[in-house]
């Protein structure tokens, strides 16, 4: 779907550039520039990935835009984590509506997990896509907080 949007935008920019080049009407120059700006901000900056690091009892989540800019989203210490369960778990119903930060991958081939943690005495939830290594490490470090079997 995203490839389709990119190709449509590229074709429309090429057509507008061709029309602007062969005509003397200034509006086509302006429209071509506007399309290029929209293309840059709407399409090029879309590639977003999340990186998860677990080191020294702290889970860090970073957002990477276009494989170049990295921004730290969240850092959670072990002692602040209350629960780690799959997103479709019944245990999440106990916590009700919480402020949620979605840091999960767009692909659905891996399992998404919800991490409930306290931030300044307020419970919050973050959704991440966990691989087997991270899940294994969190299970070893916090076996009472990680529940992988509980599903709806």
PAKOL-620290 format. One record per atom (N, C-alpha, C): residue in three letters; x, y, z; atom name. Coordinates in Angstrom, 2 decimals, padded with zeros to 5 digits. Layout:
BEGIN
+-----+---------+---------+---------+----+
:   r :    east :   north :      up :  a :
+-----+---------+---------+---------+----+
: Ala :       X :       Y :       Z : CA :
...
+-----+---------+---------+---------+----+
This chain:
BEGIN
+-----+---------+---------+---------+----+
:   r :    east :   north :      up :  a :
+-----+---------+---------+---------+----+
: Unk :  000.82 : -001.19 :  000.00 :  N :
: Unk :  000.00 :  000.00 :  000.00 : CA :
: Unk :  000.86 :  001.25 :  000.00 :  C :
: Unk :  001.92 :  001.24 :  000.82 :  N :
: Unk :  002.79 :  002.40 :  000.90 : CA :
: Unk :  003.56 :  002.59 : -000.40 :  C :
: Unk :  003.98 :  001.49 : -001.03 :  N :
: Unk :  004.67 :  001.58 : -002.31 : CA :
: Unk :  003.76 :  002.23 : -003.35 :  C :
: Unk :  002.50 :  001.90 : -003.30 :  N :
: Unk :  001.53 :  002.45 : -004.25 : CA :
: Unk :  001.41 :  003.95 : -004.07 :  C :
: Unk :  001.34 :  004.43 : -002.83 :  N :
: Unk :  001.26 :  005.85 : -002.57 : CA :
: Unk :  002.50 :  006.57 : -003.07 :  C :
: Unk :  003.66 :  005.95 : -002.83 :  N :
: Unk :  004.91 :  006.56 : -003.28 : CA :
: Unk :  004.95 :  006.67 : -004.80 :  C :
: Unk :  004.55 :  005.61 : -005.48 :  N :
: Unk :  004.61 :  005.65 : -006.94 : CA :
: Unk :  003.60 :  006.65 : -007.51 :  C :
: Unk :  002.43 :  006.77 : -006.93 :  N :
: Unk :  001.45 :  007.75 : -007.38 : CA :
: Unk :  001.99 :  009.16 : -007.18 :  C :
: Unk :  002.61 :  009.41 : -006.03 :  N :
: Unk :  003.18 :  010.74 : -005.79 : CA :
: Unk :  004.31 :  011.03 : -006.76 :  C :
: Unk :  005.17 :  010.05 : -007.03 :  N :
: Unk :  006.28 :  010.27 : -007.97 : CA :
: Unk :  005.76 :  010.56 : -009.37 :  C :
: Unk :  004.75 :  009.84 : -009.80 :  N :
: Unk :  004.19 :  010.07 : -011.13 : CA :
: Unk :  003.55 :  011.44 : -011.21 :  C :
: Unk :  002.81 :  011.83 : -010.19 :  N :
: Unk :  002.16 :  013.14 : -010.21 : CA :
: Unk :  003.20 :  014.27 : -010.19 :  C :
: Unk :  004.28 :  014.10 : -009.46 :  N :
: Unk :  005.34 :  015.11 : -009.45 : CA :
: Unk :  005.99 :  015.18 : -010.82 :  C :
: Unk :  006.24 :  014.04 : -011.44 :  N :
: Unk :  006.85 :  014.03 : -012.78 : CA :
: Unk :  005.95 :  014.71 : -013.80 :  C :
: Unk :  004.65 :  014.44 : -013.74 :  N :
: Unk :  003.71 :  015.07 : -014.67 : CA :
: Unk :  003.67 :  016.58 : -014.46 :  C :
: Unk :  003.58 :  016.99 : -013.19 :  N :
: Unk :  003.55 :  018.43 : -012.90 : CA :
: Unk :  004.86 :  019.10 : -013.32 :  C :
: Unk :  005.98 :  018.42 : -013.12 :  N :
: Unk :  007.26 :  018.99 : -013.54 : CA :
: Unk :  007.32 :  019.13 : -015.06 :  C :
: Unk :  006.82 :  018.13 : -015.78 :  N :
: Unk :  006.78 :  018.21 : -017.24 : CA :
: Unk :  005.90 :  019.34 : -017.73 :  C :
: Unk :  004.73 :  019.48 : -017.12 :  N :
: Unk :  003.83 :  020.57 : -017.51 : CA :
: Unk :  004.46 :  021.92 : -017.19 :  C :
: Unk :  005.08 :  022.03 : -016.02 :  N :
: Unk :  005.71 :  023.30 : -015.64 : CA :
: Unk :  006.88 :  023.63 : -016.54 :  C :
: Unk :  007.62 :  022.63 : -016.97 :  N :
: Unk :  008.78 :  022.85 : -017.82 : CA :
: Unk :  008.38 :  023.33 : -019.22 :  C :
: Unk :  007.29 :  022.78 : -019.76 :  N :
: Unk :  006.90 :  023.12 : -021.12 : CA :
: Unk :  005.87 :  024.25 : -021.21 :  C :
: Unk :  005.41 :  024.76 : -020.12 :  N :
: Unk :  004.46 :  025.87 : -020.19 : CA :
: Unk :  005.05 :  027.08 : -019.47 :  C :
: Unk :  004.50 :  028.19 : -019.75 :  N :
: Unk :  004.99 :  029.43 : -019.14 : CA :
: Unk :  004.06 :  029.90 : -018.03 :  C :
: Unk :  003.18 :  029.04 : -017.57 :  N :
: Unk :  002.21 :  029.43 : -016.54 : CA :
: Unk :  002.84 :  029.19 : -015.16 :  C :
: Unk :  003.01 :  030.23 : -014.36 :  N :
: Unk :  003.69 :  030.10 : -013.07 : CA :
: Unk :  002.98 :  029.21 : -012.06 :  C :
: Unk :  001.68 :  029.03 : -012.20 :  N :
: Unk :  000.95 :  028.20 : -011.23 : CA :
: Unk :  001.46 :  026.76 : -011.23 :  C :
: Unk :  001.91 :  026.27 : -012.38 :  N :
: Unk :  002.43 :  024.91 : -012.44 : CA :
: Unk :  003.75 :  024.77 : -011.68 :  C :
: Unk :  004.56 :  025.82 : -011.67 :  N :
: Unk :  005.79 :  025.80 : -010.89 : CA :
: Unk :  005.46 :  025.70 : -009.40 :  C :
: Unk :  004.48 :  026.48 : -008.99 :  N :
: Unk :  004.08 :  026.49 : -007.57 : CA :
: Unk :  003.48 :  025.14 : -007.18 :  C :
: Unk :  002.61 :  024.59 : -008.02 :  N :
: Unk :  002.02 :  023.29 : -007.72 : CA :
: Unk :  003.07 :  022.18 : -007.66 :  C :
: Unk :  004.04 :  022.25 : -008.55 :  N :
: Unk :  005.11 :  021.25 : -008.53 : CA :
: Unk :  005.89 :  021.33 : -007.23 :  C :
: Unk :  006.23 :  022.51 : -006.80 :  N :
: Unk :  006.95 :  022.68 : -005.53 : CA :
: Unk :  006.12 :  022.20 : -004.34 :  C :
: Unk :  004.84 :  022.52 : -004.35 :  N :
: Unk :  003.97 :  022.06 : -003.26 : CA :
: Unk :  003.88 :  020.54 : -003.22 :  C :
: Unk :  003.77 :  019.91 : -004.38 :  N :
: Unk :  003.73 :  018.45 : -004.42 : CA :
: Unk :  005.03 :  017.83 : -003.91 :  C :
: Unk :  006.15 :  018.44 : -004.23 :  N :
: Unk :  007.43 :  017.93 : -003.74 : CA :
: Unk :  007.52 :  018.05 : -002.22 :  C :
: Unk :  007.04 :  019.13 : -001.68 :  N :
: Unk :  007.05 :  019.31 : -000.22 : CA :
: Unk :  006.13 :  018.30 :  000.45 :  C :
: Unk :  004.93 :  018.11 : -000.09 :  N :
: Unk :  004.00 :  017.12 :  000.46 : CA :
: Unk :  004.61 :  015.73 :  000.38 :  C :
: Unk :  005.24 :  015.41 : -000.73 :  N :
: Unk :  005.88 :  014.10 : -000.88 : CA :
: Unk :  006.94 :  013.90 :  000.19 :  C :
: Unk :  007.74 :  014.90 :  000.45 :  N :
: Unk :  008.80 :  014.77 :  001.45 : CA :
: Unk :  008.22 :  014.53 :  002.85 :  C :
: Unk :  007.26 :  015.34 :  003.24 :  N :
: Unk :  006.75 :  015.23 :  004.60 : CA :
: Unk :  005.77 :  014.09 :  004.81 :  C :
: Unk :  005.03 :  013.72 :  003.79 :  N :
: Unk :  003.99 :  012.70 :  003.96 : CA :
: Unk :  004.47 :  011.30 :  003.64 :  C :
: Unk :  005.36 :  011.14 :  002.71 :  N :
: Unk :  005.73 :  009.81 :  002.25 : CA :
: Unk :  007.14 :  009.40 :  002.68 :  C :
: Unk :  008.11 :  010.25 :  002.48 :  N :
: Unk :  009.50 :  009.88 :  002.73 : CA :
: Unk :  009.75 :  009.61 :  004.21 :  C :
: Unk :  009.11 :  010.34 :  005.10 :  N :
: Unk :  009.37 :  010.20 :  006.53 : CA :
: Unk :  008.49 :  009.15 :  007.20 :  C :
: Unk :  007.97 :  008.22 :  006.45 :  N :
: Unk :  007.03 :  007.25 :  006.98 : CA :
: Unk :  007.71 :  006.03 :  007.61 :  C :
: Unk :  008.88 :  005.68 :  007.22 :  N :
: Unk :  009.54 :  004.47 :  007.69 : CA :
: Unk :  009.92 :  004.60 :  009.17 :  C :
: Unk :  009.12 :  004.00 :  010.03 :  N :
: Unk :  009.33 :  004.08 :  011.48 : CA :
: Unk :  009.54 :  002.67 :  012.02 :  C :
: Unk :  010.60 :  002.49 :  012.80 :  N :
: Unk :  010.90 :  001.22 :  013.45 : CA :
: Unk :  011.11 :  001.48 :  014.93 :  C :
: Unk :  010.96 :  000.43 :  015.73 :  N :
: Unk :  011.22 :  000.55 :  017.15 : CA :
: Unk :  012.31 : -000.43 :  017.54 :  C :
: Unk :  013.21 :  000.02 :  018.41 :  N :
: Unk :  014.27 : -000.83 :  018.94 : CA :
: Unk :  014.03 : -001.01 :  020.43 :  C :
: Unk :  014.24 : -002.23 :  020.91 :  N :
: Unk :  014.05 : -002.55 :  022.31 : CA :
: Unk :  015.38 : -003.03 :  022.87 :  C :
: Unk :  015.83 : -002.42 :  023.97 :  N :
: Unk :  017.05 : -002.82 :  024.63 : CA :
: Unk :  016.72 : -003.17 :  026.08 :  C :
: Unk :  017.23 : -004.30 :  026.53 :  N :
: Unk :  017.08 : -004.66 :  027.93 : CA :
: Unk :  018.48 : -004.88 :  028.48 :  C :
: Unk :  018.89 : -003.97 :  029.35 :  N :
: Unk :  020.24 : -004.05 :  029.88 : CA :
: Unk :  020.26 : -003.51 :  031.30 :  C :
: Unk :  020.94 : -004.21 :  032.18 :  N :
: Unk :  021.10 : -003.80 :  033.57 : CA :
: Unk :  019.78 : -003.49 :  034.26 :  C :
: Unk :  018.75 : -004.31 :  034.00 :  N :
: Unk :  017.48 : -004.15 :  034.67 : CA :
: Unk :  016.64 : -003.00 :  034.15 :  C :
: Unk :  016.93 : -002.51 :  032.95 :  N :
: Unk :  016.16 : -001.41 :  032.39 : CA :
: Unk :  015.79 : -001.73 :  030.95 :  C :
: Unk :  014.51 : -001.59 :  030.64 :  N :
: Unk :  014.01 : -001.78 :  029.29 : CA :
: Unk :  013.91 : -000.41 :  028.62 :  C :
: Unk :  014.66 : -000.24 :  027.53 :  N :
: Unk :  014.64 :  001.02 :  026.79 : CA :
: Unk :  013.99 :  000.80 :  025.43 :  C :
: Unk :  013.13 :  001.71 :  025.05 :  N :
: Unk :  012.46 :  001.65 :  023.76 : CA :
: Unk :  012.83 :  002.92 :  023.00 :  C :
: Unk :  013.32 :  002.73 :  021.77 :  N :
: Unk :  013.71 :  003.86 :  020.93 : CA :
: Unk :  012.97 :  003.80 :  019.60 :  C :
: Unk :  012.65 :  004.95 :  019.07 :  N :
: Unk :  011.97 :  005.08 :  017.79 : CA :
: Unk :  013.00 :  005.52 :  016.76 :  C :
: Unk :  013.08 :  004.77 :  015.64 :  N :
: Unk :  014.03 :  005.08 :  014.57 : CA :
: Unk :  013.23 :  005.47 :  013.33 :  C :
: Unk :  013.45 :  006.70 :  012.84 :  N :
: Unk :  012.76 :  007.19 :  011.66 : CA :
: Unk :  013.72 :  007.16 :  010.48 :  C :
: Unk :  013.32 :  006.47 :  009.41 :  N :
: Unk :  014.12 :  006.35 :  008.19 : CA :
: Unk :  015.52 :  005.82 :  008.42 :  C :
: Unk :  015.65 :  004.95 :  009.39 :  N :
: Unk :  016.93 :  004.30 :  009.70 : CA :
: Unk :  018.05 :  005.28 :  009.97 :  C :
: Unk :  017.70 :  006.49 :  010.38 :  N :
: Unk :  018.75 :  007.47 :  010.64 : CA :
: Unk :  018.54 :  008.22 :  011.96 :  C :
: Unk :  017.36 :  008.74 :  012.18 :  N :
: Unk :  017.12 :  009.50 :  013.41 : CA :
: Unk :  016.60 :  008.57 :  014.49 :  C :
: Unk :  017.21 :  008.64 :  015.66 :  N :
: Unk :  016.84 :  007.77 :  016.77 : CA :
: Unk :  016.38 :  008.65 :  017.94 :  C :
: Unk :  015.19 :  008.34 :  018.46 :  N :
: Unk :  014.65 :  009.10 :  019.58 : CA :
: Unk :  014.22 :  008.13 :  020.66 :  C :
: Unk :  014.67 :  008.36 :  021.89 :  N :
: Unk :  014.27 :  007.52 :  023.01 : CA :
: Unk :  012.82 :  007.81 :  023.35 :  C :
: Unk :  012.01 :  006.74 :  023.40 :  N :
: Unk :  010.60 :  006.88 :  023.70 : CA :
: Unk :  010.34 :  006.65 :  025.17 :  C :
: Unk :  010.98 :  005.62 :  025.72 :  N :
: Unk :  010.63 :  005.19 :  027.07 : CA :
: Unk :  011.77 :  004.39 :  027.67 :  C :
: Unk :  011.96 :  004.53 :  028.96 :  N :
: Unk :  012.90 :  003.70 :  029.72 : CA :
: Unk :  012.21 :  003.29 :  031.01 :  C :
: Unk :  012.15 :  001.98 :  031.24 :  N :
: Unk :  011.43 :  001.46 :  032.40 : CA :
: Unk :  012.35 :  000.53 :  033.19 :  C :
: Unk :  012.48 :  000.78 :  034.48 :  N :
: Unk :  013.27 : -000.09 :  035.36 : CA :
: Unk :  012.44 : -001.29 :  035.77 :  C :
: Unk :  013.12 : -002.38 :  036.12 :  N :
: Unk :  012.45 : -003.63 :  036.53 : CA :
: Unk :  011.46 : -003.42 :  037.67 :  C :
: Unk :  011.85 : -002.64 :  038.65 :  N :
: Unk :  010.99 : -002.49 :  039.83 : CA :
: Unk :  009.70 : -001.72 :  039.53 :  C :
: Unk :  009.65 : -000.97 :  038.44 :  N :
: Unk :  008.42 : -000.24 :  038.07 : CA :
: Unk :  007.47 : -001.09 :  037.25 :  C :
: Unk :  007.94 : -002.20 :  036.69 :  N :
: Unk :  007.08 : -003.05 :  035.87 : CA :
: Unk :  006.18 : -003.88 :  036.78 :  C :
: Unk :  004.89 : -003.86 :  036.47 :  N :
: Unk :  003.90 : -004.61 :  037.26 : CA :
: Unk :  003.53 : -005.93 :  036.58 :  C :
: Unk :  003.40 : -005.91 :  035.24 :  N :
: Unk :  002.89 : -007.07 :  034.53 : CA :
: Unk :  003.34 : -007.04 :  033.07 :  C :
: Unk :  003.67 : -008.21 :  032.54 :  N :
: Unk :  003.98 : -008.37 :  031.11 : CA :
: Unk :  003.15 : -009.54 :  030.61 :  C :
: Unk :  002.20 : -009.24 :  029.72 :  N :
: Unk :  001.30 : -010.27 :  029.19 : CA :
: Unk :  001.05 : -010.02 :  027.71 :  C :
: Unk :  000.57 : -011.05 :  027.00 :  N :
: Unk :  000.16 : -010.82 :  025.60 : CA :
: Unk : -000.99 : -009.81 :  025.55 :  C :
: Unk : -001.09 : -009.11 :  024.44 :  N :
: Unk : -002.09 : -008.05 :  024.29 : CA :
: Unk : -003.50 : -008.57 :  024.45 :  C :
: Unk : -003.76 : -009.79 :  024.00 :  N :
: Unk : -005.10 : -010.35 :  024.08 : CA :
: Unk : -005.37 : -011.08 :  025.41 :  C :
: Unk : -004.58 : -010.80 :  026.42 :  N :
: Unk : -004.71 : -011.47 :  027.71 : CA :
: Unk : -005.90 : -010.93 :  028.51 :  C :
: Unk : -006.49 : -011.82 :  029.30 :  N :
: Unk : -007.60 : -011.45 :  030.18 : CA :
: Unk : -007.11 : -010.59 :  031.34 :  C :
: Unk : -005.86 : -010.75 :  031.73 :  N :
: Unk : -005.31 : -010.01 :  032.87 : CA :
: Unk : -005.31 : -008.51 :  032.65 :  C :
: Unk : -005.33 : -008.07 :  031.40 :  N :
: Unk : -005.35 : -006.63 :  031.12 : CA :
: Unk : -006.68 : -005.99 :  031.49 :  C :
: Unk : -007.75 : -006.78 :  031.52 :  N :
: Unk : -009.06 : -006.24 :  031.88 : CA :
: Unk : -009.09 : -005.71 :  033.31 :  C :
: Unk : -008.27 : -006.27 :  034.16 :  N :
: Unk : -008.20 : -005.85 :  035.55 : CA :
: Unk : -007.73 : -004.39 :  035.68 :  C :
: Unk : -006.90 : -003.93 :  034.75 :  N :
: Unk : -006.33 : -002.59 :  034.84 : CA :
: Unk : -007.18 : -001.53 :  034.16 :  C :
: Unk : -008.17 : -001.92 :  033.39 :  N :
: Unk : -009.06 : -000.94 :  032.76 : CA :
: Unk : -008.36 : -000.12 :  031.69 :  C :
: Unk : -008.84 :  001.10 :  031.53 :  N :
: Unk : -008.27 :  002.02 :  030.54 : CA :
: Unk : -007.04 :  002.71 :  031.12 :  C :
: Unk : -005.93 :  002.52 :  030.47 :  N :
: Unk : -004.68 :  003.17 :  030.88 : CA :
: Unk : -004.13 :  003.98 :  029.73 :  C :
: Unk : -003.29 :  004.94 :  030.05 :  N :
: Unk : -002.57 :  005.65 :  028.99 : CA :
: Unk : -001.69 :  004.62 :  028.29 :  C :
: Unk : -001.83 :  004.55 :  026.95 :  N :
: Unk : -001.15 :  003.51 :  026.18 : CA :
: Unk : -000.21 :  004.13 :  025.16 :  C :
: Unk :  001.01 :  003.59 :  025.13 :  N :
: Unk :  001.98 :  003.97 :  024.11 : CA :
: Unk :  002.19 :  002.74 :  023.23 :  C :
: Unk :  001.88 :  002.86 :  021.94 :  N :
: Unk :  002.00 :  001.74 :  021.02 : CA :
: Unk :  003.35 :  001.78 :  020.32 :  C :
: Unk :  004.23 :  000.88 :  020.70 :  N :
: Unk :  005.55 :  000.76 :  020.09 : CA :
: Unk :  005.70 : -000.59 :  019.42 :  C :
: Unk :  004.62 : -001.12 :  018.91 :  N :
: Unk :  004.62 : -002.44 :  018.28 : CA :
: Unk :  004.93 : -002.31 :  016.80 :  C :
: Unk :  005.49 : -003.37 :  016.25 :  N :
: Unk :  005.76 : -003.41 :  014.82 : CA :
: Unk :  004.45 : -003.54 :  014.05 :  C :
: Unk :  004.46 : -003.07 :  012.83 :  N :
: Unk :  003.25 : -003.13 :  012.01 : CA :
: Unk :  002.96 : -004.55 :  011.51 :  C :
: Unk :  004.00 : -005.36 :  011.37 :  N :
: Unk :  003.79 : -006.73 :  010.91 : CA :
: Unk :  003.16 : -007.56 :  012.02 :  C :
: Unk :  002.39 : -008.56 :  011.64 :  N :
: Unk :  001.66 : -009.35 :  012.63 : CA :
: Unk :  002.24 : -010.75 :  012.82 :  C :
: Unk :  003.42 : -011.01 :  012.28 :  N :
: Unk :  003.97 : -012.35 :  012.38 : CA :
: Unk :  004.58 : -012.63 :  013.75 :  C :
: Unk :  004.76 : -011.63 :  014.57 :  N :
: Unk :  005.27 : -011.82 :  015.92 : CA :
: Unk :  004.19 : -011.41 :  016.92 :  C :
: Unk :  004.36 : -011.84 :  018.16 :  N :
: Unk :  003.38 : -011.55 :  019.20 : CA :
: Unk :  003.61 : -010.17 :  019.82 :  C :
: Unk :  002.53 : -009.46 :  020.03 :  N :
: Unk :  002.59 : -008.18 :  020.72 : CA :
: Unk :  002.30 : -008.42 :  022.20 :  C :
: Unk :  003.04 : -007.74 :  023.04 :  N :
: Unk :  002.90 : -007.86 :  024.48 : CA :
: Unk :  002.62 : -006.50 :  025.08 :  C :
: Unk :  001.84 : -006.49 :  026.14 :  N :
: Unk :  001.56 : -005.27 :  026.90 : CA :
: Unk :  002.38 : -005.30 :  028.17 :  C :
: Unk :  003.00 : -004.18 :  028.46 :  N :
: Unk :  003.77 : -004.04 :  029.69 : CA :
: Unk :  003.08 : -002.95 :  030.51 :  C :
: Unk :  002.63 : -003.33 :  031.69 :  N :
: Unk :  002.01 : -002.39 :  032.62 : CA :
: Unk :  003.10 : -001.95 :  033.59 :  C :
: Unk :  003.27 : -000.65 :  033.74 :  N :
: Unk :  004.30 : -000.14 :  034.63 : CA :
: Unk :  003.80 :  001.13 :  035.31 :  C :
: Unk :  004.44 :  001.48 :  036.41 :  N :
: Unk :  004.05 :  002.70 :  037.10 : CA :
: Unk :  005.04 :  003.81 :  036.73 :  C :
: Unk :  004.46 :  004.94 :  036.41 :  N :
: Unk :  005.25 :  006.11 :  036.06 : CA :
: Unk :  004.77 :  007.26 :  036.93 :  C :
: Unk :  005.56 :  007.63 :  037.92 :  N :
: Unk :  005.19 :  008.67 :  038.89 : CA :
: Unk :  003.88 :  008.32 :  039.58 :  C :
: Unk :  003.77 :  007.10 :  040.04 :  N :
: Unk :  002.62 :  006.57 :  040.77 : CA :
: Unk :  001.34 :  006.52 :  039.93 :  C :
: Unk :  001.46 :  006.54 :  038.61 :  N :
: Unk :  000.33 :  006.38 :  037.70 : CA :
: Unk :  000.64 :  005.20 :  036.81 :  C :
: Unk : -000.32 :  004.28 :  036.69 :  N :
: Unk : -000.10 :  003.12 :  035.84 : CA :
: Unk : -000.24 :  003.49 :  034.37 :  C :
: Unk :  000.67 :  002.97 :  033.55 :  N :
: Unk :  000.65 :  003.19 :  032.12 : CA :
: Unk :  000.89 :  001.86 :  031.43 :  C :
: Unk :  000.59 :  001.82 :  030.13 :  N :
: Unk :  000.75 :  000.59 :  029.36 : CA :
: Unk :  001.52 :  000.90 :  028.09 :  C :
: Unk :  002.47 :  000.03 :  027.76 :  N :
: Unk :  003.19 :  000.14 :  026.50 : CA :
: Unk :  003.04 : -001.20 :  025.77 :  C :
: Unk :  002.80 : -001.13 :  024.48 :  N :
: Unk :  002.64 : -002.34 :  023.67 : CA :
: Unk :  003.87 : -002.47 :  022.79 :  C :
: Unk :  004.55 : -003.61 :  022.88 :  N :
: Unk :  005.74 : -003.84 :  022.08 : CA :
: Unk :  005.65 : -005.21 :  021.40 :  C :
: Unk :  006.44 : -005.38 :  020.37 :  N :
: Unk :  006.55 : -006.67 :  019.69 : CA :
: Unk :  007.81 : -007.34 :  020.21 :  C :
: Unk :  007.62 : -008.39 :  020.97 :  N :
: Unk :  008.75 : -009.06 :  021.60 : CA :
: Unk :  009.25 : -010.23 :  020.78 :  C :
: Unk :  010.55 : -010.32 :  020.65 :  N :
: Unk :  011.12 : -011.51 :  020.05 : CA :
: Unk :  011.42 : -012.51 :  021.16 :  C :
: Unk :  011.83 : -013.70 :  020.77 :  N :
: Unk :  012.03 : -014.78 :  021.75 : CA :
: Unk :  013.15 : -014.45 :  022.74 :  C :
: Unk :  014.21 : -013.80 :  022.28 :  N :
: Unk :  015.34 : -013.51 :  023.17 : CA :
: Unk :  014.95 : -012.52 :  024.27 :  C :
: Unk :  014.23 : -011.48 :  023.90 :  N :
: Unk :  013.80 : -010.49 :  024.89 : CA :
: Unk :  012.81 : -011.11 :  025.87 :  C :
: Unk :  011.89 : -011.89 :  025.36 :  N :
: Unk :  010.91 : -012.55 :  026.24 : CA :
: Unk :  011.59 : -013.51 :  027.20 :  C :
: Unk :  012.57 : -014.25 :  026.71 :  N :
: Unk :  013.32 : -015.19 :  027.56 : CA :
: Unk :  014.08 : -014.43 :  028.65 :  C :
: Unk :  014.72 : -013.33 :  028.30 :  N :
: Unk :  015.48 : -012.54 :  029.27 : CA :
: Unk :  014.57 : -011.93 :  030.33 :  C :
: Unk :  013.44 : -011.39 :  029.90 :  N :
: Unk :  012.51 : -010.81 :  030.88 : CA :
: Unk :  011.91 : -011.89 :  031.78 :  C :
: Unk :  011.66 : -013.08 :  031.23 :  N :
: Unk :  011.13 : -014.18 :  032.03 : CA :
: Unk :  012.16 : -014.64 :  033.07 :  C :
: Unk :  013.42 : -014.65 :  032.70 :  N :
: Unk :  014.47 : -015.04 :  033.65 : CA :
: Unk :  014.63 : -014.00 :  034.75 :  C :
: Unk :  014.54 : -012.73 :  034.40 :  N :
: Unk :  014.75 : -011.66 :  035.38 : CA :
: Unk :  013.53 : -011.41 :  036.27 :  C :
: Unk :  012.32 : -011.57 :  035.69 :  N :
: Unk :  011.08 : -011.28 :  036.43 : CA :
: Unk :  010.05 : -012.38 :  036.21 :  C :
: Unk :  010.28 : -013.56 :  036.72 :  N :
: Unk :  009.35 : -014.66 :  036.41 : CA :
: Unk :  007.94 : -014.45 :  036.96 :  C :
: Unk :  007.79 : -013.71 :  038.04 :  N :
: Unk :  006.46 : -013.51 :  038.61 : CA :
: Unk :  005.65 : -012.46 :  037.85 :  C :
: Unk :  006.31 : -011.63 :  037.05 :  N :
: Unk :  005.62 : -010.56 :  036.34 : CA :
: Unk :  005.30 : -010.91 :  034.90 :  C :
: Unk :  005.98 : -011.90 :  034.34 :  N :
: Unk :  005.78 : -012.28 :  032.94 : CA :
: Unk :  004.83 : -013.46 :  032.89 :  C :
: Unk :  003.77 : -013.32 :  032.09 :  N :
: Unk :  002.80 : -014.40 :  031.90 : CA :
: Unk :  002.58 : -014.55 :  030.41 :  C :
: Unk :  003.09 : -015.62 :  029.83 :  N :
: Unk :  002.99 : -015.81 :  028.38 : CA :
: Unk :  001.86 : -016.72 :  027.97 :  C :
: Unk :  001.26 : -017.45 :  028.91 :  N :
: Unk :  000.26 : -018.45 :  028.56 : CA :
: Unk : -001.17 : -017.93 :  028.61 :  C :
: Unk : -001.38 : -016.83 :  029.27 :  N :
: Unk : -002.74 : -016.36 :  029.51 : CA :
: Unk : -003.29 : -015.64 :  028.29 :  C :
: Unk : -004.28 : -016.22 :  027.65 :  N :
: Unk : -004.93 : -015.64 :  026.46 : CA :
: Unk : -006.43 : -015.64 :  026.69 :  C :
: Unk : -007.14 : -014.86 :  025.89 :  N :
: Unk : -008.61 : -014.84 :  025.97 : CA :
: Unk : -009.18 : -016.14 :  025.49 :  C :
+-----+---------+---------+---------+----+
